Structure formats: C-alpha cells, structure tokens
Amino acid sequence: MYWHGADAQSTTPLTDIHRCQHLSWCSSQPPTMARGLPSTTSLARFCQKLNRLKTLESTRKTSLQLCLTTLDLTLLGVGATVGSGLYVLTGTVAKEMAGPAGLMSFVVAALASLMAALCYTEIAVHVPRAGSAYLFTYASMGELWAFFIAWNIILKQLHGGAAVARLCSGYLDAIFSHRIRSFTEAHVGIWQVPFLARYPDFLAAVLIILASIFVSRTHHLSSWLNPIFLAISLVVILFIIILGFLLADPHNWSPEEGGFAPFGFSGIMKGAATCFYAFVGFDIVAASSEEAWDPKRAMPMAIAISLGLVAGANILVSTVLTLLVPWHSLDPDWALADAFYKRGYSWTGFTVVMESVSAMNNVLIRNLLALPRMVCVLAADGLFFQVFTRMHPRTQVPIVGVLVLGVLMAFLAVLQDQEALVQLHCISALLTYTFVAASVILLRFRKAPPSSSQDPVNPVDTQQASALEPGQLRPALRPYLGFLDGCRPGAAVAWALSVLVASAITLGCVLVFGDSALHLPPWGYTLLLLLSSITFLLSLLVLGAHQQQRWQDTFQVPMVPLTPALSILLNIFLMLQLSYLTWLCFSIWLLMGLVVYFGYGIRHSRENQWEQSEVTAPHGSLEEMVSAVQPPRQAPAQEPGHMEQPASP
C-alpha cells in the first residue's frame, strides 16, 4: 500500500472553463454585484459556502502504481478487519449482552456491514480516487458535511486503534496472571468514573507509541508483514474452530445454564451494535481502489470475499466459544484463550494468546497507516491545519500526523474504558456508513456532468439520458405524481431523502425507547409506529419514482433506493442501541469539529480560495481567462508510492 497524494484539488480544463464562465458573468454585472452581494443575502452566501460541492472530475488521479490485484485487496480487507473483534468481543458480547445468542448479534452486524459495503463498492468503482467517504460526501452533500464525515472518520480511527491497543495489553497481561493490572491498581488506584478505565493502561500507550515509530520509519515494511500475519491468523482461526467443535458441549446452551438467549431480543440488538466493531475495515479496500489493476471487477469481489470470510469466522468462533464453557463463566478480557485453559488445553490457550497479540498489532498498524492519510487529505483541501501535510523526506509518510495522532491515541488508550472505546468507534463507523448510503442515493439521482475521455465510468444510452435526465419523474408515473413534475431535477429527491432519514430516526426511537424512555401508552406507541413507517415507505416510493443514473460495465448497488434506505434504517437503529454517555462524548467531539471548521477550515478551504480568486481576478475576455487557468504540462511520472511534499504553510 502506498500513501495517496495529498493534493486532491487539481481541476480539469472543463471545470476551469465553468469557473471562468462564472467569472465572466460576474465581470459583466454592475459593480455592486461583481464585488459582493447585498447585506440582505449575506446569510444565503454563507449557506452556499457550507454546501459548496467538489466535482468528482476535479479530483485527479495521483501517481500511485496500479499494483493491487483482487487477491491483494482481499488480503488487505481481511487483515484490516480480523483481530480484536474475534478474540475479545466474542466474550464480551456473550457474557454481558446476549449470551450464546451473540452469534445472532454477529449475523445482524454482518447484514448491516454487507449493505454498507455494497454502497462503498459502488462509490469506489464509480470514481476510483483517494478520499473514500469524505470525497463522495463532498461531491454529493457539500463541504460542511464532508468535513463532518472526515472528522467522524478521525474519531473512528483514533478510538479503534486505542481499543485494539487495550485489548492487546489485556491479552499480554493475562500471560503474566494479570500482575501488570494488580501492580497499577495498587500504586495508582482504582477509578470509579463512568466512561473512564478502571485503571490507567500504560502498556497500551507503550504499544501505540512503538507502533507509531515503526510506521513513521518503516512504512514499506508493513506491506509485506500483512500477508505473513494474515496467513498465520487464518490457520490459527481454522484450528480453533475445528478443535472447538470437537470439544463442544451442547449442555452449555441448556436452560440450566441460562438458555440460548438469556437477555432476549434487546440483548441481541445491543450486542449487534457492539459487534459492528468486528466488521469495520472493509472501507480500507475502498480507499485503495486507485491502486487496483481493474477496480470495476476487483473491488466488488474483494469487499464481498473479505466481508464473507470475516463474518463466517466471527460467527463460528462465537458459536464455539459458548459451546466450550458456560457463557456466564467467561473472562471478557481474554475469553477465547480462557475457554481453552478451562477445558485443560493450556497449550491451545497459549497459542490463541500469541496469535491474538500478533493479529491485533497488525490491526493497530493498519489504523496508524489510515488515520494520518485521512488527516493529510483533509489538510490538503485546506480544511485542516497544513502542518499535517508534511512528509518524511525518506519514507514519504506524513510524519507530523503519525506522531501527533499516535500520541493522542495513546492518551485515549490510557484513560478511556474498553467498552467506551468500542462504542465510540462503532457510532462513528455507523454514522459514516449512513452518509455513504445517502451519498449513493444522491449521486444515483443526480445528473452527471459532461464526461471526458478520461472519465473512469461513462453513462449508458446518452441519447435516452438527454431526453430524460436523472432526477426527473418517470413518464409512466406522471399521471399519478404530476405534482412532483414541477420540481427541478433532483429537488424532489433531496427532499424525499431528508424525509426518509427523519422518519428512520423517528421509527428507530419508537422501537428502541417506546417502552422504556418515552413511556408511551399502547395507542400512542402504535400511532407513532404506523406514522413513521408509512412516512418512510412513502419517501422511498417518491425516490423510486424518479429516473436514475446508469453506468456501463460497472458494479451498482442492487435495488436502489431500497438497499441504501434499509442500510440507513439499520445503521440508525444500531446507533440508538448505544449508551447515552457514548452519544454525549460523540456530541462533544462534533462540537470540537465545528469549532475547527468555522475557525479555520471555512476560510482556508481550496474551494473558498477559488471563489476569492474569481471575485478579485482582473476583467478580461473568457478566452484570456481560460488560457490563464489551463493546467501546466504533465510532469514526468514519479516512482510508485512517491508523494510530492506540499509547501509548508
């Protein structure tokens, strides 16, 4: 894997001509209009800045080498996913949330991940560029929402890496009979603060700092370590499953031991919200689409195979775990190894400990590789501090991002509780996937700009598309929904999507809090349930009544808008299963992001710089302005993986 280029704002001549046409119009207006809008429209100008879009065509391909095959992408996805969820969350979910029915929690989480993966795949295949969910939110919803998603991804990676480090330290501590924990509690004390750890985990912080130094100095070494760690992991997991079924005792699921689902349906869904952590990682495959030989074919296969392998492994290991020993006797800190120790197979337990440590360190390195990349792309667009675009002169790794974010991740691992880290990681991932699903709907019903010969995907049947462009009402439905025909193309779709999301939130709140927090009477519960369900279905029908964009020879999410709409509904339902403290911490993080955006990003955005240059540019003919913004000649090709160092701020 190579680092993606930080400067993703270079524009094509077509986009520049559009900008110049706008500039020519401004120069032809009276001075009051050319210099600025009247004060009565300042709020409208401000809202336009928040919703300004980055065109997908304005994101050029970097100088990365096309070197990843379907097998490489599959290994990348499995290596970034398998690890902490399988070795630790299986025990936590079984003992504290769902019992043996934890395997059903993994099934629900896998279903939610599958629908999110389908949306990710269409986006990655449509335009294989660096930036992933951030870029496509920028192209479909606007700048503020794009920053919101990027800030959300940073939270996901920070807490994901911190959670992996704490899980790894827990397994290492178990090897020494928890002497590290006992020593820390004896000399530092025990904390009884919600969302904070029982004791500071200094070992987890040391692991993160060492991994950060490793990533910053030996980036290319990690590219061949991943297949080695992954091959060992798959062999050990297969051995655990086979031996576990040979030692299985069905009595552990009997009513005498609490039954199969001691916590009921609510416990299964609560466990599913946590199990979602075990499947987060396939988005790294989407982020690497620019390096694929054939992204149209490789991306769908790689994401489907990697998600299927990880889902099968988690479901089977969760089944084996609760058949080995009673679910209520598990030690969540090292449940899988502890189960084999209790059955008298200490050598197997030691093997599981060693394998879990290596697998989780591999996932930690992947987090430290992906996190600075996201921050670097955000800074290159001017939405974050430019110091994070500085590269190491030899390894071409964003050294400032690796070290600063590594220290912040270590700080979180020391202070926060394991469950808090996992839940914050899950809520940020679920919200990101919700935005990805919404972006698929918006881009599918939006008219594509005129395509050039370099566009990766071209629409089909251009003559038919020109007669009935995406976002318009289908002719067969005009007699029944003629009142929607007066809207401009895409406007009804945007409103219907907003109503769909609002009704999904209402429906989720009724299902989750209708009996407990809301204290609704039966008639009120039924009425809200029916109204929110009908509104959701009606908005879905309005979306389906409009013409969609079609592309040739490329993967598309089946049954749009049904599939992304169900993904949005399920993601929201799982987010509402998380604790109120998770939502509180998440809200504080988002407020910090708004301070960063309105204090720095909105003024230093590359799009804002374009607007400022348009307003202050000298008057002249359209031909002169077009020639002034023509891109320079293509520089000689650079070595694969090389990334040009941006200028310091």
Secondary structure, DSSP 8 states (H G I E B T S, - for coil): -----S------HHHHHHHHHHHHHHHTS-HHHHH---GGGHHHHHHHHHT----GGGS---S----B-HHHHHHHHHHHHSSHIIIIIHHHHIIIIIGGGHHHHHHHHHHHHHHHHHHHHHHHHHS--TTHHHHHHHHHT-HHHHHHHHHHHHHHHHHHHHHHHHHHHHHHHHHTTTHHHHHHHHHH-----TTB-SS--HHHHHHHHHHHHHHHH-TTHHHHHHHHHHHHHHHHHHHHHHHHHHT--GGGGSGGGT-S-TTHHHHHHHHHHHHGGGGTTTHHHHHTGGGBSSHHHHHHHHHHHHHHHHHHHHHHHHHHHHHHS-GGG--GGGHHHHHHHHTT-HHHHHHHHHHHHHHHHHHHHHHHHHHHHHHHHHHHTTSS-GGGG---TTT---HHHHHHHHHHHHHHHHHB-HHHHHHHHHHHHHHHHHHHHHHHHHHHTS------TT-S--BS-HHHHHHS-TTSB-GGGTTTSGGGTTS-TTHHHHHHHHHHHHHHHHHHHHHHHTTTTS---HHHHHHHHHHHHHHHHHHHHHHHTB----BSSS---SSTTHHHHHHHHHHHHHHTTS-HHHHHHHHHHHHHHHHHIIIIIHHH-HHHHHHHHHHHS----HHHHHHHS----------TT--------
